[in-house]
Amino acid sequence: MRPPNIFKNFKLMFTLTIFMVSINLTKEQEDYINAVYELQDTLGIAKIVHLSRILNYSPGAINDEMKRLEKKGYVIRIPYRGFRLSQDGMEVARITVRKHRISEAFLFHILDVPWERCHLLSMEIEHSISGDLEKYIIEKIKDNKKCPHGNSFDINEDTKDLRLVDAELGKEYTVKRISYEESSTLFIMRSYGIIPGKKIRVLSRDKHGVMVSTENGDFHLEGIYEMAVRINE
């Protein structure tokens, strides 16, 4: 008799655990977890004001839903600062963020949806992405393993980059990804020419933000906008 495949059994148990966790969430709550992850990746914390912009709900409605997610154990409240995902929340995000980014890639590469609109429209279809459909989409988009904004399908890759705020003055870099995908931000980034694969140079930096140069001109970025741009040398 063959010994049991411990690794295979572990993967099965892990998959079942995540499935049981995810069915405890509504589609809207999955959107909240995605948004918290996105802000956590960008700023280190998810604030109500930014969640409101991403999800297009009032701050009061956002606060009420975050209380529910906190009670379920998916988010942790940091007093006077905001929220972060718990370990359970991060495990859910590995699946839901992946589906979101694959949906964006489908819209962009297959349906030719404009770059700045993929994020918002993907929220309408990402919850319907099954394992089989995901496989067909990935086969169709071939070597594209990132969303149109440069974010990898695997969130473990999100820590392997350089932030624009840490760039050397005057040195030319390549835009790798835009971590904050709120719609108006994407419109701004596109108009500035700050999209993955394009060149960018930091001209100056002060307490208000950074002045950058792209092929579209010179622009000032501050706050979450400068924090959202990740670069490669």
Secondary structure as the mmCIF struct_conf table of DSSP 4:
data_model
#
loop_
_struct_conf.conf_type_id
_struct_conf.id
_struct_conf.beg_label_comp_id
_struct_conf.beg_label_asym_id
_struct_conf.beg_label_seq_id
_struct_conf.end_label_comp_id
_struct_conf.end_label_asym_id
_struct_conf.end_label_seq_id
HELX_LH_PP_P HELX_LH_PP_P1 ARG A 2 PRO A 4
HELX_RH_AL_P HELX_RH_AL_P1 ILE A 6 SER A 22
TURN_TY1_P TURN_TY1_P1 ILE A 23 ASN A 24
BEND BEND1 LEU A 25 LEU A 25
HELX_RH_AL_P HELX_RH_AL_P2 LYS A 27 LEU A 43
BEND BEND2 GLY A 44 ILE A 45
STRN STRN1 ALA A 46 ALA A 46
HELX_RH_AL_P HELX_RH_AL_P3 ILE A 48 LEU A 55
TURN_TY1_P TURN_TY1_P2 ASN A 56 ASN A 56
HELX_RH_AL_P HELX_RH_AL_P4 PRO A 59 LYS A 72
TURN_TY1_P TURN_TY1_P3 GLY A 73 GLY A 73
BEND BEND3 TYR A 74 TYR A 74
STRN STRN2 VAL A 75 ILE A 78
TURN_TY1_P TURN_TY1_P4 PRO A 79 ARG A 81
STRN STRN3 GLY A 82 LEU A 85
HELX_RH_AL_P HELX_RH_AL_P5 GLN A 87 ALA A 105
HELX_RH_PI_P HELX_RH_PI_P1 PHE A 106 ILE A 110
BEND BEND4 LEU A 111 LEU A 111
HELX_RH_3T_P HELX_RH_3T_P1 TRP A 115 ARG A 117
HELX_RH_AL_P HELX_RH_AL_P6 CYS A 118 SER A 122
TURN_TY1_P TURN_TY1_P5 MET A 123 ILE A 125
HELX_RH_3T_P HELX_RH_3T_P2 GLU A 126 SER A 128
HELX_RH_AL_P HELX_RH_AL_P7 GLY A 131 ILE A 141
TURN_TY1_P TURN_TY1_P6 LYS A 142 ASP A 143
STRN STRN4 LYS A 146 LYS A 146
TURN_TY1_P TURN_TY1_P7 PRO A 148 HIS A 149
BEND BEND5 GLY A 150 GLY A 150
STRN STRN5 SER A 152 SER A 152
BEND BEND6 PHE A 153 ASP A 154
HELX_RH_3T_P HELX_RH_3T_P3 ILE A 155 THR A 159
BEND BEND7 LYS A 160 ASP A 161
STRN STRN6 LEU A 162 ARG A 163
HELX_RH_3T_P HELX_RH_3T_P4 LEU A 164 ASP A 166
HELX_LH_PP_P HELX_LH_PP_P2 ALA A 167 GLU A 168
TURN_TY1_P TURN_TY1_P8 LEU A 169 GLY A 170
STRN STRN7 GLU A 172 ILE A 178
BEND BEND8 SER A 179 SER A 179
HELX_RH_AL_P HELX_RH_AL_P8 SER A 183 TYR A 192
TURN_TY1_P TURN_TY1_P9 GLY A 193 GLY A 193
TURN_TY1_P TURN_TY1_P10 PRO A 196 GLY A 197
STRN STRN8 LYS A 199 ASP A 206
TURN_TY1_P TURN_TY1_P11 LYS A 207 HIS A 208
STRN STRN9 GLY A 209 THR A 214
TURN_TY1_P TURN_TY1_P12 GLU A 215 ASN A 216
STRN STRN10 GLY A 217 LEU A 221
TURN_TY1_P TURN_TY1_P13 GLY A 223 GLY A 223
HELX_RH_AL_P HELX_RH_AL_P9 ILE A 224 ALA A 228
STRN STRN11 VAL A 229 ASN A 232
#
